[in-house]
Amino acid sequence: MSKSDTRRMVLAALTACEEKKAEDIRVLELDPADAAFTDFFLICSGANGRQNQAIAQEIELRLKREFGAYAHSVEGYRQAEWILLDYVDFVIHIFAVEQRAAYNIERLRKTANSVTLEELKKSLVEKVAAARKKTRKKTLPAKSAVSGAPPKTVKKTARTAKKAGAKAGIKLGTKAGARKAAKKRMPAAKPRKLEEKKASGTLRKKK
């Protein structure tokens, strides 16, 4: 799973926690050197066991509906004092207030970076914008250095012009072609000997 997909799922789980009135919600981005088994911890507290179970159910339902994702393992659901939902790339801890204070897993992960809801949203927006920009660069055709038009268009225009010139008997861009075209437009010259005979009166009509 990509880091962006993981962030989206963590954000969805966090939203589910807020909807079920979870308290003291925190997201920890773990240092890979410290904990290579997962990327994020989402930690929250509920007022009692029934609320903890409701939070866990809402998270599972939302991630299944929006991402088709299922928890790799679920622990502590029946006692509901510490429910753990393991999604491999992130792990969700839902505590009763007393158990959270007793275990204090935030303190055990001192190298982890605390991430707020706003920071999660901002990072996702930036990643989406960067991905779209990269996609646009790949799909845009290369432009001609002279005209700014794609090379295929330039070649097509040149071929069309060349064909039109060929029909008129002109080779584009040559003096010889211009002379050839001018010669074609001139009336055909009469034979020289015939003109001379007419001038001397030697040419007579046949009876």
Helices and strands as residue ranges (DSSP letters): H 3-19, E 23-29, E 40-46, H 49-67, E 73-75, E 82-86, E 90-96, H 97-103, H 105-108, E 113-115, H 117-139, H 151-167, H 175-185, H 192-200
